[in-house]
Amino acid sequence: MSKPSNPVQLAVIGAAHGIKGELRVKTFTGDPMALGDYGPLYDGAGRAFEVAAIRPAKEVVVVRFKGIADRTEAEALAGTELFVDRSVLPDDVEDDEFYHADLIGLAVHDETGADIGKVTAVHNFGGGDILELTLGGRRGVLIPFTRAAVPEIDIAARKVGIDSRAAGLLDDPEDEARPDDEDDSPPPRGPGGRR
């Protein structure tokens, strides 16, 4: 098989690890150690990568790919995104589990049902999944991917419903009640802090 016809990203290669061609790899699989279970992985150009060995490390896995024998070869792969064809992934995911590829491109609806934008990416910076949205021409709007913020997900209808307040898109009414210039914090102390 060459480049997947329906690619789903499973991982991204990070930095080289050691001198024998091993790499730190961030996976997007439920079980990071299962990265090699999906068969060969492919980069965007269709180059195949076969997992020869894998072991856990802090927040990533350390992988040795067949044909990558030294640090120089490994360093050249930093930042490479790895994909498989959608057909090799299981179809029987839990009700509250979604492939990132299925979420990207979905229409975003607010509480009234109005179409207000679309999902452009899914991120995880360590604190949980975050949806990146384009809303009314504003790109890069980030919201938490939680049940409270995104109570409705309908892959078949190609849409998600969001709770604007829980998603942090609306100001808290208590914040609006206080004037911005009202500052009840104590004055600074130390040199030059008080006149």
C-alpha angles and dihedrals in degrees: 000000000000128000110350114256092213103028124197117187113236102170150353124224116237130183128334115265116212127330102289099077099270119147137203107237129190109211130202094202126112089242111034091199089061093067092111093048093080095064124241118000120219134210122220092273094052098257110151124230121192119198110236097174137358134187135172123259133171107301093339141047125248110229134189112202122203110260096023104106109161144030094258092058090045094050090055089062097057110130095018113146115220124212142182129196114267090237092071094056122091116258095205102082122155119268092256096044124091137175110242088229090060093053097048110093096020117139115249118225127189127219092282092054093251116148104241104165146310142272110257103174146354119226137181116193093174102282099078137291119316127195118220112211140187107219121183093332094316108122126200098032106161125205131172114261095228133130090251095052097036106029095162129051119170110174092177092054090042095234145107126204118217135197100226095205095047089046090056095244095121127058118248109255089227089059090052091053092063119073112238093234093056107103118178095175117116117261116264117269130214132050111354092002098113133033 
